[in-house]
Amino acid sequence: PSTRRTDLVRKRDLYERFGVPEYWFVDLDADRVEVHRLVEGRFAPPVVLGRDAKLTSDLLPGFVLPVADLLDADGG
């Protein structure tokens, strides 16, 4: 829970202040990924991607990653 608050509140505010164009929050508890994108200097509401979705980014042309791959990663 403390990590969630740090990532979704404190880091989000810092990233917004310093103009980070995009960040992803991999939520293992909710089985989803939240994509936060900067729009006109502020983060828009996140795009929420479920297990069956594919993660893409305008910042990484051609990048496609199944969300399930992130959620199932064992860190090794």
All heavy atoms as a GROMACS GRO file, in nm:
protein
  607
    1PRO      N    1   0.081  -0.123   0.000
    1PRO     CA    2   0.000   0.000   0.000
    1PRO      C    3   0.084   0.128   0.000
    1PRO      O    4   0.049   0.223  -0.066
    1PRO     CB    5  -0.081  -0.012   0.127
    1PRO     CG    6  -0.088  -0.159   0.156
    1PRO     CD    7   0.041  -0.216   0.101
    2SER      N    8   0.196   0.130   0.072
    2SER     CA    9   0.277   0.252   0.074
    2SER      C   10   0.343   0.275  -0.061
    2SER      O   11   0.359   0.389  -0.105
    2SER     CB   12   0.381   0.246   0.186
    2SER     OG   13   0.472   0.141   0.162
    3THR      N   14   0.383   0.167  -0.128
    3THR     CA   15   0.442   0.180  -0.261
    3THR      C   16   0.340   0.234  -0.360
    3THR      O   17   0.370   0.320  -0.441
    3THR     CB   18   0.495   0.043  -0.310
    3THR    OG1   19   0.589  -0.004  -0.216
    3THR    CG2   20   0.561   0.055  -0.445
    4ARG      N   21   0.217   0.186  -0.350
    4ARG     CA   22   0.110   0.232  -0.438
    4ARG      C   23   0.090   0.383  -0.421
    4ARG      O   24   0.084   0.456  -0.518
    4ARG     CB   25  -0.020   0.158  -0.406
    4ARG     CG   26  -0.142   0.211  -0.480
    4ARG     CD   27  -0.268   0.140  -0.434
    4ARG     NE   28  -0.273   0.006  -0.483
    4ARG     CZ   29  -0.320  -0.027  -0.602
    4ARG    NH1   30  -0.366   0.067  -0.683
    4ARG    NH2   31  -0.321  -0.151  -0.642
    5ARG      N   32   0.084   0.429  -0.298
    5ARG     CA   33   0.065   0.573  -0.274
    5ARG      C   34   0.183   0.653  -0.330
    5ARG      O   35   0.164   0.756  -0.392
    5ARG     CB   36   0.047   0.601  -0.125
    5ARG     CG   37   0.035   0.749  -0.094
    5ARG     CD   38  -0.011   0.775   0.049
    5ARG     NE   39  -0.002   0.914   0.083
    5ARG     CZ   40  -0.082   1.009   0.037
    5ARG    NH1   41  -0.177   0.981  -0.048
    5ARG    NH2   42  -0.068   1.135   0.075
    6THR      N   43   0.303   0.603  -0.307
    6THR     CA   44   0.422   0.672  -0.358
    6THR      C   45   0.416   0.682  -0.510
    6THR      O   46   0.438   0.788  -0.567
    6THR     CB   47   0.551   0.598  -0.315
    6THR    OG1   48   0.558   0.601  -0.172
    6THR    CG2   49   0.674   0.664  -0.374
    7ASP      N   50   0.384   0.572  -0.577
    7ASP     CA   51   0.383   0.570  -0.723
    7ASP      C   52   0.270   0.652  -0.782
    7ASP      O   53   0.287   0.717  -0.885
    7ASP     CB   54   0.373   0.426  -0.774
    7ASP     CG   55   0.502   0.348  -0.753
    7ASP    OD1   56   0.606   0.411  -0.731
    7ASP    OD2   57   0.497   0.224  -0.760
    8LEU      N   58   0.153   0.647  -0.720
    8LEU     CA   59   0.036   0.712  -0.779
    8LEU      C   60   0.012   0.855  -0.730
    8LEU      O   61  -0.068   0.926  -0.790
    8LEU     CB   62  -0.090   0.627  -0.754
    8LEU     CG   63  -0.090   0.493  -0.825
    8LEU    CD1   64  -0.214   0.413  -0.788
    8LEU    CD2   65  -0.078   0.509  -0.975
    9VAL      N   66   0.080   0.896  -0.627
    9VAL     CA   67   0.061   1.033  -0.578
    9VAL      C   68   0.193   1.110  -0.582
    9VAL      O   69   0.208   1.204  -0.659
    9VAL     CB   70   0.001   1.034  -0.435
    9VAL    CG1   71  -0.014   1.176  -0.385
    9VAL    CG2   72  -0.134   0.963  -0.434
   10ARG      N   73   0.288   1.070  -0.502
   10ARG     CA   74   0.413   1.146  -0.492
   10ARG      C   75   0.492   1.148  -0.623
   10ARG      O   76   0.532   1.252  -0.671
   10ARG     CB   77   0.499   1.093  -0.378
   10ARG     CG   78   0.431   1.116  -0.242
   10ARG     CD   79   0.517   1.076  -0.126
   10ARG     NE   80   0.631   1.167  -0.119
   10ARG     CZ   81   0.750   1.134  -0.074
   10ARG    NH1   82   0.773   1.011  -0.033
   10ARG    NH2   83   0.847   1.220  -0.070
   11LYS      N   84   0.516   1.029  -0.679
   11LYS     CA   85   0.591   1.023  -0.804
   11LYS      C   86   0.514   1.090  -0.917
   11LYS      O   87   0.573   1.161  -0.999
   11LYS     CB   88   0.624   0.879  -0.842
   11LYS     CG   89   0.734   0.818  -0.759
   11LYS     CD   90   0.766   0.678  -0.810
   11LYS     CE   91   0.873   0.611  -0.726
   11LYS     NZ   92   0.903   0.475  -0.773
   12ARG      N   93   0.384   1.068  -0.922
   12ARG     CA   94   0.303   1.129  -1.026
   12ARG      C   95   0.318   1.281  -1.023
   12ARG      O   96   0.336   1.345  -1.126
   12ARG     CB   97   0.156   1.090  -1.008
   12ARG     CG   98   0.064   1.146  -1.113
   12ARG     CD   99  -0.080   1.104  -1.081
   12ARG     NE  100  -0.168   1.131  -1.190
   12ARG     CZ  101  -0.225   1.248  -1.214
   12ARG    NH1  102  -0.200   1.350  -1.136
   12ARG    NH2  103  -0.306   1.263  -1.316
   13ASP      N  104   0.310   1.340  -0.905
   13ASP     CA  105   0.325   1.485  -0.891
   13ASP      C  106   0.464   1.531  -0.936
   13ASP      O  107   0.478   1.632  -1.004
   13ASP     CB  108   0.299   1.528  -0.746
   13ASP     CG  109   0.154   1.513  -0.705
   13ASP    OD1  110   0.067   1.497  -0.794
   13ASP    OD2  111   0.127   1.517  -0.584
   14LEU      N  112   0.567   1.457  -0.896
   14LEU     CA  113   0.704   1.492  -0.937
   14LEU      C  114   0.721   1.478  -1.088
   14LEU      O  115   0.779   1.564  -1.153
   14LEU     CB  116   0.806   1.404  -0.865
   14LEU     CG  117   0.832   1.437  -0.719
   14LEU    CD1  118   0.918   1.329  -0.655
   14LEU    CD2  119   0.901   1.572  -0.708
   15TYR      N  120   0.673   1.369  -1.142
   15TYR     CA  121   0.686   1.346  -1.286
   15TYR      C  122   0.613   1.457  -1.364
   15TYR      O  123   0.663   1.506  -1.465
   15TYR     CB  124   0.628   1.211  -1.326
   15TYR     CG  125   0.704   1.090  -1.273
   15TYR    CD1  126   0.645   0.965  -1.273
   15TYR    CD2  127   0.834   1.100  -1.224
   15TYR    CE1  128   0.712   0.853  -1.226
   15TYR    CE2  129   0.901   0.989  -1.177
   15TYR     CZ  130   0.839   0.866  -1.178
   15TYR     OH  131   0.906   0.756  -1.132
   16GLU      N  132   0.497   1.494  -1.317
   16GLU     CA  133   0.420   1.601  -1.383
   16GLU      C  134   0.497   1.733  -1.375
   16GLU      O  135   0.512   1.803  -1.476
   16GLU     CB  136   0.283   1.614  -1.318
   16GLU     CG  137   0.190   1.709  -1.389
   16GLU     CD  138   0.052   1.707  -1.328
   16GLU    OE1  139   0.032   1.780  -1.228
   16GLU    OE2  140  -0.035   1.633  -1.376
   17ARG      N  141   0.548   1.765  -1.258
   17ARG     CA  142   0.621   1.891  -1.239
   17ARG      C  143   0.743   1.901  -1.331
   17ARG      O  144   0.775   2.007  -1.383
   17ARG     CB  145   0.664   1.905  -1.094
   17ARG     CG  146   0.729   2.040  -1.066
   17ARG     CD  147   0.764   2.066  -0.922
   17ARG     NE  148   0.714   1.968  -0.829
   17ARG     CZ  149   0.769   1.943  -0.711
   17ARG    NH1  150   0.875   2.009  -0.672
   17ARG    NH2  151   0.717   1.853  -0.631
   18PHE      N  152   0.811   1.786  -1.351
   18PHE     CA  153   0.932   1.788  -1.431
   18PHE      C  154   0.910   1.746  -1.577
   18PHE      O  155   1.005   1.729  -1.653
   18PHE     CB  156   1.041   1.702  -1.365
   18PHE     CG  157   1.093   1.766  -1.240
   18PHE    CD1  158   1.050   1.726  -1.116
   18PHE    CD2  159   1.182   1.872  -1.248
   18PHE    CE1  160   1.097   1.786  -1.000
   18PHE    CE2  161   1.230   1.934  -1.133
   18PHE     CZ  162   1.187   1.892  -1.009
   19GLY      N  163   0.785   1.734  -1.617
   19GLY     CA  164   0.751   1.712  -1.757
   19GLY      C  165   0.779   1.574  -1.812
   19GLY      O  166   0.800   1.559  -1.932
   20VAL      N  167   0.776   1.473  -1.726
   20VAL     CA  168   0.792   1.335  -1.775
   20VAL      C  169   0.670   1.304  -1.862
   20VAL      O  170   0.556   1.313  -1.816
   20VAL     CB  171   0.802   1.235  -1.657
   20VAL    CG1  172   0.800   1.092  -1.706
   20VAL    CG2  173   0.928   1.264  -1.576
   21PRO      N  174   0.692   1.270  -1.989
   21PRO     CA  175   0.579   1.258  -2.081
   21PRO      C  176   0.487   1.139  -2.057
   21PRO      O  177   0.369   1.143  -2.093
   21PRO     CB  178   0.644   1.249  -2.219
   21PRO     CG  179   0.784   1.206  -2.194
   21PRO     CD  180   0.820   1.254  -2.057
   22GLU      N  181   0.539   1.034  -1.994
   22GLU     CA  182   0.457   0.913  -1.977
   22GLU      C  183   0.518   0.826  -1.870
   22GLU      O  184   0.640   0.815  -1.859
   22GLU     CB  185   0.453   0.839  -2.110
   22GLU     CG  186   0.372   0.712  -2.112
   22GLU     CD  187   0.367   0.652  -2.251
   22GLU    OE1  188   0.296   0.708  -2.337
   22GLU    OE2  189   0.437   0.552  -2.276
   23TYR      N  190   0.433   0.764  -1.789
   23TYR     CA  191   0.482   0.658  -1.701
   23TYR      C  192   0.375   0.551  -1.687
   23TYR      O  193   0.257   0.576  -1.708
   23TYR     CB  194   0.531   0.711  -1.565
   23TYR     CG  195   0.427   0.738  -1.461
   23TYR    CD1  196   0.400   0.646  -1.361
   23TYR    CD2  197   0.358   0.860  -1.457
   23TYR    CE1  198   0.306   0.672  -1.262
   23TYR    CE2  199   0.265   0.886  -1.359
   23TYR     CZ  200   0.239   0.792  -1.262
   23TYR     OH  201   0.147   0.818  -1.165
   24TRP      N  202   0.422   0.430  -1.657
   24TRP     CA  203   0.333   0.315  -1.646
   24TRP      C  204   0.336   0.266  -1.503
   24TRP      O  205   0.440   0.254  -1.441
   24TRP     CB  206   0.380   0.201  -1.736
   24TRP     CG  207   0.407   0.238  -1.878
   24TRP    CD1  208   0.353   0.341  -1.950
   24TRP    CD2  209   0.497   0.172  -1.966
   24TRP    NE1  210   0.402   0.342  -2.076
   24TRP    CE2  211   0.493   0.238  -2.090
   24TRP    CE3  212   0.580   0.061  -1.953
   24TRP    CZ2  213   0.567   0.199  -2.199
   24TRP    CZ3  214   0.655   0.022  -2.062
   24TRP    CH2  215   0.648   0.090  -2.184
   25PHE      N  216   0.219   0.233  -1.452
   25PHE     CA  217   0.207   0.173  -1.319
   25PHE      C  218   0.154   0.032  -1.338
   25PHE      O  219   0.040   0.013  -1.382
   25PHE     CB  220   0.114   0.256  -1.229
   25PHE     CG  221   0.095   0.195  -1.093
   25PHE    CD1  222   0.198   0.195  -1.001
   25PHE    CD2  223  -0.026   0.137  -1.057
   25PHE    CE1  224   0.182   0.138  -0.875
   25PHE    CE2  225  -0.044   0.081  -0.933
   25PHE     CZ  226   0.060   0.081  -0.841
   26VAL      N  227   0.237  -0.067  -1.309
   26VAL     CA  228   0.197  -0.207  -1.320
   26VAL      C  229   0.135  -0.246  -1.187
   26VAL      O  230   0.203  -0.250  -1.084
   26VAL     CB  231   0.319  -0.297  -1.353
   26VAL    CG1  232   0.276  -0.442  -1.362
   26VAL    CG2  233   0.384  -0.250  -1.483
   27ASP      N  234   0.006  -0.269  -1.189
   27ASP     CA  235  -0.070  -0.298  -1.068
   27ASP      C  236  -0.099  -0.447  -1.060
   27ASP      O  237  -0.198  -0.495  -1.118
   27ASP     CB  238  -0.200  -0.216  -1.069
   27ASP     CG  239  -0.272  -0.220  -0.936
   27ASP    OD1  240  -0.248  -0.314  -0.857
   27ASP    OD2  241  -0.354  -0.129  -0.912
   28LEU      N  242  -0.013  -0.519  -0.991
   28LEU     CA  243  -0.029  -0.664  -0.981
   28LEU      C  244  -0.152  -0.702  -0.900
   28LEU      O  245  -0.214  -0.805  -0.927
   28LEU     CB  246   0.097  -0.726  -0.919
   28LEU     CG  247   0.226  -0.707  -0.999
   28LEU    CD1  248   0.345  -0.762  -0.921
   28LEU    CD2  249   0.215  -0.771  -1.136
   29ASP      N  250  -0.188  -0.619  -0.803
   29ASP     CA  251  -0.306  -0.649  -0.721
   29ASP      C  252  -0.435  -0.641  -0.802
   29ASP      O  253  -0.525  -0.721  -0.784
   29ASP     CB  254  -0.314  -0.553  -0.601
   29ASP     CG  255  -0.202  -0.574  -0.502
   29ASP    OD1  256  -0.153  -0.689  -0.489
   29ASP    OD2  257  -0.160  -0.476  -0.438
   30ALA      N  258  -0.443  -0.544  -0.891
   30ALA     CA  259  -0.564  -0.525  -0.973
   30ALA      C  260  -0.553  -0.595  -1.108
   30ALA      O  261  -0.647  -0.590  -1.188
   30ALA     CB  262  -0.592  -0.376  -0.992
   31ASP      N  263  -0.437  -0.656  -1.138
   31ASP     CA  264  -0.415  -0.728  -1.262
   31ASP      C  265  -0.434  -0.636  -1.383
   31ASP      O  266  -0.508  -0.668  -1.477
   31ASP     CB  267  -0.510  -0.848  -1.270
   31ASP     CG  268  -0.452  -0.965  -1.346
   31ASP    OD1  269  -0.329  -0.985  -1.339
   31ASP    OD2  270  -0.528  -1.036  -1.413
   32ARG      N  271  -0.364  -0.522  -1.381
   32ARG     CA  272  -0.375  -0.425  -1.489
   32ARG      C  273  -0.253  -0.334  -1.493
   32ARG      O  274  -0.171  -0.333  -1.401
   32ARG     CB  275  -0.501  -0.340  -1.473
   32ARG     CG  276  -0.495  -0.247  -1.352
   32ARG     CD  277  -0.624  -0.177  -1.331
   32ARG     NE  278  -0.610  -0.071  -1.234
   32ARG     CZ  279  -0.711  -0.001  -1.187
   32ARG    NH1  280  -0.834  -0.025  -1.230
   32ARG    NH2  281  -0.692   0.095  -1.100
   33VAL      N  282  -0.244  -0.255  -1.599
   33VAL     CA  283  -0.141  -0.153  -1.613
   33VAL      C  284  -0.212  -0.020  -1.636
   33VAL      O  285  -0.306  -0.012  -1.715
   33VAL     CB  286  -0.047  -0.183  -1.732
   33VAL    CG1  287   0.050  -0.068  -1.756
   33VAL    CG2  288   0.030  -0.313  -1.707
   34GLU      N  289  -0.169   0.082  -1.564
   34GLU     CA  290  -0.221   0.217  -1.584
   34GLU      C  291  -0.115   0.298  -1.659
   34GLU      O  292   0.000   0.302  -1.617
   34GLU     CB  293  -0.250   0.285  -1.452
   34GLU     CG  294  -0.361   0.220  -1.373
   34GLU     CD  295  -0.389   0.291  -1.242
   34GLU    OE1  296  -0.345   0.408  -1.224
   34GLU    OE2  297  -0.456   0.230  -1.157
   35VAL      N  298  -0.154   0.359  -1.769
   35VAL     CA  299  -0.063   0.440  -1.848
   35VAL      C  300  -0.100   0.586  -1.826
   35VAL      O  301  -0.212   0.628  -1.857
   35VAL     CB  302  -0.071   0.405  -1.998
   35VAL    CG1  303   0.024   0.492  -2.077
   35VAL    CG2  304  -0.041   0.257  -2.019
   36HIS      N  305  -0.007   0.661  -1.769
   36HIS     CA  306  -0.028   0.802  -1.740
   36HIS      C  307   0.048   0.883  -1.844
   36HIS      O  308   0.169   0.866  -1.858
   36HIS     CB  309   0.023   0.835  -1.599
   36HIS     CG  310  -0.049   0.760  -1.492
   36HIS    ND1  311  -0.149   0.817  -1.418
   36HIS    CD2  312  -0.038   0.632  -1.449
   36HIS    CE1  313  -0.196   0.728  -1.331
   36HIS    NE2  314  -0.130   0.615  -1.349
   37ARG      N  315  -0.024   0.969  -1.916
   37ARG     CA  316   0.038   1.049  -2.023
   37ARG      C  317   0.016   1.198  -1.996
   37ARG      O  318  -0.094   1.240  -1.962
   37ARG     CB  319  -0.020   1.011  -2.158
   37ARG     CG  320   0.017   0.871  -2.199
   37ARG     CD  321  -0.027   0.836  -2.340
   37ARG     NE  322   0.025   0.706  -2.378
   37ARG     CZ  323  -0.052   0.599  -2.398
   37ARG    NH1  324  -0.182   0.607  -2.387
   37ARG    NH2  325   0.004   0.484  -2.432
   38LEU      N  326   0.122   1.273  -2.017
   38LEU     CA  327   0.118   1.418  -1.999
   38LEU      C  328   0.047   1.482  -2.118
   38LEU      O  329   0.082   1.455  -2.234
   38LEU     CB  330   0.261   1.470  -1.988
   38LEU     CG  331   0.285   1.598  -1.912
   38LEU    CD1  332   0.241   1.587  -1.768
   38LEU    CD2  333   0.432   1.633  -1.918
   39VAL      N  334  -0.051   1.565  -2.089
   39VAL     CA  335  -0.125   1.638  -2.192
   39VAL      C  336  -0.131   1.784  -2.148
   39VAL      O  337  -0.186   1.814  -2.042
   39VAL     CB  338  -0.268   1.581  -2.210
   39VAL    CG1  339  -0.346   1.664  -2.311
   39VAL    CG2  340  -0.263   1.435  -2.250
   40GLU      N  341  -0.070   1.870  -2.227
   40GLU     CA  342  -0.067   2.013  -2.196
   40GLU      C  343  -0.017   2.040  -2.055
   40GLU      O  344  -0.074   2.120  -1.980
   40GLU     CB  345  -0.205   2.075  -2.219
   40GLU     CG  346  -0.250   2.068  -2.365
   40GLU     CD  347  -0.386   2.128  -2.390
   40GLU    OE1  348  -0.445   2.189  -2.297
   40GLU    OE2  349  -0.434   2.114  -2.504
   41GLY      N  350   0.090   1.969  -2.017
   41GLY     CA  351   0.155   1.994  -1.889
   41GLY      C  352   0.095   1.926  -1.768
   41GLY      O  353   0.145   1.940  -1.658
   42ARG      N  354  -0.012   1.847  -1.789
   42ARG     CA  355  -0.076   1.776  -1.677
   42ARG      C  356  -0.106   1.633  -1.720
   42ARG      O  357  -0.130   1.606  -1.836
   42ARG     CB  358  -0.205   1.845  -1.636
   42ARG     CG  359  -0.180   1.990  -1.593
   42ARG     CD  360  -0.288   2.046  -1.506
   42ARG     NE  361  -0.329   1.957  -1.399
   42ARG     CZ  362  -0.300   1.976  -1.271
   42ARG    NH1  363  -0.228   2.079  -1.234
   42ARG    NH2  364  -0.346   1.894  -1.180
   43PHE      N  365  -0.105   1.542  -1.623
   43PHE     CA  366  -0.140   1.405  -1.654
   43PHE      C  367  -0.290   1.393  -1.673
   43PHE      O  368  -0.368   1.434  -1.588
   43PHE     CB  369  -0.092   1.308  -1.546
   43PHE     CG  370   0.055   1.276  -1.556
   43PHE    CD1  371   0.142   1.314  -1.458
   43PHE    CD2  372   0.105   1.209  -1.667
   43PHE    CE1  373   0.277   1.286  -1.467
   43PHE    CE2  374   0.241   1.181  -1.678
   43PHE     CZ  375   0.326   1.220  -1.578
   44ALA      N  376  -0.327   1.336  -1.788
   44ALA     CA  377  -0.467   1.306  -1.816
   44ALA      C  378  -0.507   1.186  -1.730
   44ALA      O  379  -0.420   1.116  -1.676
   44ALA     CB  380  -0.481   1.274  -1.964
   45PRO      N  381  -0.637   1.160  -1.719
   45PRO     CA  382  -0.676   1.036  -1.650
   45PRO      C  383  -0.604   0.917  -1.716
   45PRO      O  384  -0.586   0.915  -1.838
   45PRO     CB  385  -0.827   1.029  -1.673
   45PRO     CG  386  -0.868   1.173  -1.691
   45PRO     CD  387  -0.752   1.237  -1.765
   46PRO      N  388  -0.564   0.820  -1.635
   46PRO     CA  389  -0.486   0.711  -1.691
   46PRO      C  390  -0.567   0.624  -1.786
   46PRO      O  391  -0.688   0.608  -1.771
   46PRO     CB  392  -0.443   0.630  -1.569
   46PRO     CG  393  -0.544   0.662  -1.466
   46PRO     CD  394  -0.587   0.804  -1.492
   47VAL      N  395  -0.496   0.568  -1.882
   47VAL     CA  396  -0.552   0.464  -1.967
   47VAL      C  397  -0.529   0.334  -1.892
   47VAL      O  398  -0.414   0.303  -1.855
   47VAL     CB  399  -0.483   0.461  -2.105
   47VAL    CG1  400  -0.531   0.344  -2.189
   47VAL    CG2  401  -0.503   0.594  -2.177
   48VAL      N  402  -0.635   0.260  -1.866
   48VAL     CA  403  -0.624   0.136  -1.789
   48VAL      C  404  -0.630   0.018  -1.886
   48VAL      O  405  -0.724   0.005  -1.965
   48VAL     CB  406  -0.737   0.126  -1.685
   48VAL    CG1  407  -0.728  -0.006  -1.610
   48VAL    CG2  408  -0.730   0.244  -1.588
   49LEU      N  409  -0.526  -0.064  -1.881
   49LEU     CA  410  -0.514  -0.178  -1.971
   49LEU      C  411  -0.524  -0.308  -1.892
   49LEU      O  412  -0.447  -0.329  -1.798
   49LEU     CB  413  -0.381  -0.174  -2.044
   49LEU     CG  414  -0.353  -0.048  -2.127
   49LEU    CD1  415  -0.210  -0.051  -2.180
   49LEU    CD2  416  -0.453  -0.036  -2.240
   50GLY      N  417  -0.617  -0.392  -1.930
   50GLY     CA  418  -0.633  -0.522  -1.866
   50GLY      C  419  -0.538  -0.624  -1.923
   50GLY      O  420  -0.463  -0.599  -2.019
   51ARG      N  421  -0.542  -0.739  -1.867
   51ARG     CA  422  -0.453  -0.851  -1.902
   51ARG      C  423  -0.452  -0.883  -2.051
   51ARG      O  424  -0.349  -0.920  -2.107
   51ARG     CB  425  -0.497  -0.973  -1.821
   51ARG     CG  426  -0.428  -1.100  -1.856
   51ARG     CD  427  -0.463  -1.211  -1.760
   51ARG     NE  428  -0.400  -1.190  -1.631
   51ARG     CZ  429  -0.270  -1.216  -1.606
   51ARG    NH1  430  -0.192  -1.260  -1.701
   51ARG    NH2  431  -0.220  -1.196  -1.486
   52ASP      N  432  -0.564  -0.868  -2.120
   52ASP     CA  433  -0.573  -0.906  -2.262
   52ASP      C  434  -0.528  -0.795  -2.357
   52ASP      O  435  -0.524  -0.816  -2.478
   52ASP     CB  436  -0.716  -0.946  -2.296
   52ASP     CG  437  -0.760  -1.071  -2.221
   52ASP    OD1  438  -0.673  -1.154  -2.189
   52ASP    OD2  439  -0.880  -1.084  -2.192
   53ALA      N  440  -0.493  -0.678  -2.304
   53ALA     CA  441  -0.455  -0.563  -2.388
   53ALA      C  442  -0.307  -0.570  -2.425
   53ALA      O  443  -0.230  -0.650  -2.371
   53ALA     CB  444  -0.484  -0.433  -2.314
   54LYS      N  445  -0.270  -0.483  -2.516
   54LYS     CA  446  -0.130  -0.467  -2.556
   54LYS      C  447  -0.088  -0.324  -2.523
   54LYS      O  448  -0.159  -0.229  -2.553
   54LYS     CB  449  -0.112  -0.494  -2.704
   54LYS     CG  450  -0.140  -0.640  -2.742
   54LYS     CD  451  -0.101  -0.668  -2.882
   54LYS     CE  452  -0.136  -0.805  -2.931
   54LYS     NZ  453  -0.121  -0.915  -2.846
   55LEU      N  454   0.027  -0.311  -2.461
   55LEU     CA  455   0.082  -0.181  -2.423
   55LEU      C  456   0.163  -0.126  -2.538
   55LEU      O  457   0.250  -0.194  -2.593
   55LEU     CB  458   0.170  -0.198  -2.299
   55LEU     CG  459   0.243  -0.076  -2.246
   55LEU    CD1  460   0.144   0.033  -2.206
   55LEU    CD2  461   0.328  -0.115  -2.126
   56THR      N  462   0.131  -0.003  -2.578
   56THR     CA  463   0.205   0.068  -2.682
   56THR      C  464   0.236   0.208  -2.630
   56THR      O  465   0.178   0.252  -2.530
   56THR     CB  466   0.125   0.078  -2.814
   56THR    OG1  467   0.007   0.153  -2.790
   56THR    CG2  468   0.091  -0.059  -2.870
   57SER      N  469   0.325   0.276  -2.700
   57SER     CA  470   0.359   0.412  -2.660
   57SER      C  471   0.401   0.490  -2.784
   57SER      O  472   0.481   0.442  -2.864
   57SER     CB  473   0.474   0.410  -2.560
   57SER     OG  474   0.519   0.541  -2.534
   58ASP      N  475   0.348   0.611  -2.798
   58ASP     CA  476   0.391   0.699  -2.906
   58ASP      C  477   0.539   0.735  -2.891
   58ASP      O  478   0.604   0.772  -2.988
   58ASP     CB  479   0.308   0.828  -2.907
   58ASP     CG  480   0.164   0.803  -2.949
   58ASP    OD1  481   0.135   0.696  -3.009
   58ASP    OD2  482   0.079   0.890  -2.923
   59LEU      N  483   0.591   0.725  -2.770
   59LEU     CA  484   0.732   0.756  -2.745
   59LEU      C  485   0.826   0.646  -2.793
   59LEU      O  486   0.946   0.670  -2.807
   59LEU     CB  487   0.754   0.779  -2.595
   59LEU     CG  488   0.672   0.892  -2.532
   59LEU    CD1  489   0.690   0.892  -2.382
   59LEU    CD2  490   0.710   1.025  -2.593
   60LEU      N  491   0.771   0.527  -2.816
   60LEU     CA  492   0.852   0.412  -2.858
   60LEU      C  493   0.787   0.351  -2.983
   60LEU      O  494   0.718   0.248  -2.974
   60LEU     CB  495   0.858   0.307  -2.746
   60LEU     CG  496   0.915   0.354  -2.612
   60LEU    CD1  497   0.889   0.250  -2.504
   60LEU    CD2  498   1.064   0.382  -2.626
   61PRO      N  499   0.805   0.412  -3.098
   61PRO     CA  500   0.741   0.362  -3.220
   61PRO      C  501   0.772   0.214  -3.243
   61PRO      O  502   0.886   0.171  -3.231
   61PRO     CB  503   0.800   0.449  -3.331
   61PRO     CG  504   0.844   0.574  -3.262
   61PRO     CD  505   0.888   0.531  -3.125
   62GLY      N  506   0.668   0.138  -3.271
   62GLY     CA  507   0.684  -0.003  -3.297
   62GLY      C  508   0.683  -0.091  -3.173
   62GLY      O  509   0.680  -0.213  -3.182
   63PHE      N  510   0.685  -0.031  -3.056
   63PHE     CA  511   0.686  -0.106  -2.930
   63PHE      C  512   0.545  -0.160  -2.904
   63PHE      O  513   0.448  -0.086  -2.903
   63PHE     CB  514   0.729  -0.017  -2.815
   63PHE     CG  515   0.719  -0.082  -2.679
   63PHE    CD1  516   0.821  -0.164  -2.634
   63PHE    CD2  517   0.610  -0.061  -2.598
   63PHE    CE1  518   0.813  -0.224  -2.510
   63PHE    CE2  519   0.600  -0.120  -2.473
   63PHE     CZ  520   0.703  -0.203  -2.429
   64VAL      N  521   0.537  -0.290  -2.883
   64VAL     CA  522   0.411  -0.355  -2.846
   64VAL      C  523   0.444  -0.463  -2.744
   64VAL      O  524   0.530  -0.548  -2.769
   64VAL     CB  525   0.342  -0.420  -2.969
   64VAL    CG1  526   0.214  -0.490  -2.927
   64VAL    CG2  527   0.315  -0.317  -3.077
   65LEU      N  528   0.378  -0.458  -2.630
   65LEU     CA  529   0.403  -0.556  -2.525
   65LEU      C  530   0.269  -0.602  -2.468
   65LEU      O  531   0.190  -0.520  -2.419
   65LEU     CB  532   0.488  -0.494  -2.413
   65LEU     CG  533   0.518  -0.583  -2.293
   65LEU    CD1  534   0.607  -0.700  -2.332
   65LEU    CD2  535   0.584  -0.501  -2.183
   66PRO      N  536   0.242  -0.732  -2.474
   66PRO     CA  537   0.119  -0.781  -2.412
   66PRO      C  538   0.123  -0.753  -2.261
   66PRO      O  539   0.223  -0.781  -2.194
   66PRO     CB  540   0.122  -0.932  -2.440
   66PRO     CG  541   0.211  -0.947  -2.559
   66PRO     CD  542   0.314  -0.838  -2.544
   67VAL      N  543   0.016  -0.697  -2.209
   67VAL     CA  544   0.009  -0.666  -2.066
   67VAL      C  545   0.029  -0.793  -1.983
   67VAL      O  546   0.094  -0.790  -1.879
   67VAL     CB  547  -0.124  -0.594  -2.033
   67VAL    CG1  548  -0.145  -0.584  -1.884
   67VAL    CG2  549  -0.128  -0.457  -2.098
   68ALA      N  550  -0.022  -0.903  -2.031
   68ALA     CA  551  -0.006  -1.030  -1.957
   68ALA      C  552   0.141  -1.062  -1.933
   68ALA      O  553   0.176  -1.118  -1.829
   68ALA     CB  554  -0.074  -1.144  -2.033
   69ASP      N  555   0.228  -1.025  -2.027
   69ASP     CA  556   0.372  -1.050  -2.008
   69ASP      C  557   0.426  -0.973  -1.889
   69ASP      O  558   0.514  -1.023  -1.817
   69ASP     CB  559   0.450  -1.013  -2.134
   69ASP     CG  560   0.429  -1.111  -2.248
   69ASP    OD1  561   0.352  -1.209  -2.232
   69ASP    OD2  562   0.487  -1.087  -2.356
   70LEU      N  563   0.378  -0.853  -1.867
   70LEU     CA  564   0.422  -0.774  -1.751
   70LEU      C  565   0.364  -0.832  -1.622
   70LEU      O  566   0.434  -0.842  -1.521
   70LEU     CB  567   0.375  -0.629  -1.763
   70LEU     CG  568   0.453  -0.540  -1.857
   70LEU    CD1  569   0.382  -0.406  -1.871
   70LEU    CD2  570   0.593  -0.520  -1.808
   71LEU      N  571   0.238  -0.869  -1.627
   71LEU     CA  572   0.172  -0.919  -1.506
   71LEU      C  573   0.223  -1.056  -1.464
   71LEU      O  574   0.221  -1.089  -1.345
   71LEU     CB  575   0.020  -0.922  -1.528
   71LEU     CG  576  -0.044  -0.788  -1.556
   71LEU    CD1  577  -0.190  -0.807  -1.592
   71LEU    CD2  578  -0.030  -0.693  -1.438
   72ASP      N  579   0.271  -1.132  -1.561
   72ASP     CA  580   0.318  -1.268  -1.531
   72ASP      C  581   0.468  -1.277  -1.511
   72ASP      O  582   0.519  -1.383  -1.479
   72ASP     CB  583   0.277  -1.364  -1.644
   72ASP     CG  584   0.126  -1.380  -1.652
   72ASP    OD1  585   0.057  -1.356  -1.552
   72ASP    OD2  586   0.077  -1.415  -1.761
   73ALA      N  587   0.539  -1.164  -1.530
   73ALA     CA  588   0.685  -1.166  -1.514
   73ALA      C  589   0.721  -1.206  -1.372
   73ALA      O  590   0.664  -1.157  -1.276
   73ALA     CB  591   0.743  -1.029  -1.549
   74ASP      N  592   0.820  -1.292  -1.361
   74ASP     CA  593   0.859  -1.339  -1.227
   74ASP      C  594   0.982  -1.266  -1.175
   74ASP      O  595   1.032  -1.297  -1.068
   74ASP     CB  596   0.881  -1.489  -1.226
   74ASP     CG  597   0.997  -1.533  -1.314
   74ASP    OD1  598   1.069  -1.447  -1.368
   74ASP    OD2  599   1.017  -1.654  -1.328
   75GLY      N  600   1.030  -1.168  -1.253
   75GLY     CA  601   1.145  -1.090  -1.207
   75GLY      C  602   1.278  -1.160  -1.231
   75GLY      O  603   1.382  -1.109  -1.197
   76GLY      N  604   1.277  -1.275  -1.290
   76GLY     CA  605   1.400  -1.348  -1.310
   76GLY      C  606   1.428  -1.372  -1.449
   76GLY      O  607   1.482  -1.354  -1.538
   0.00000   0.00000   0.00000
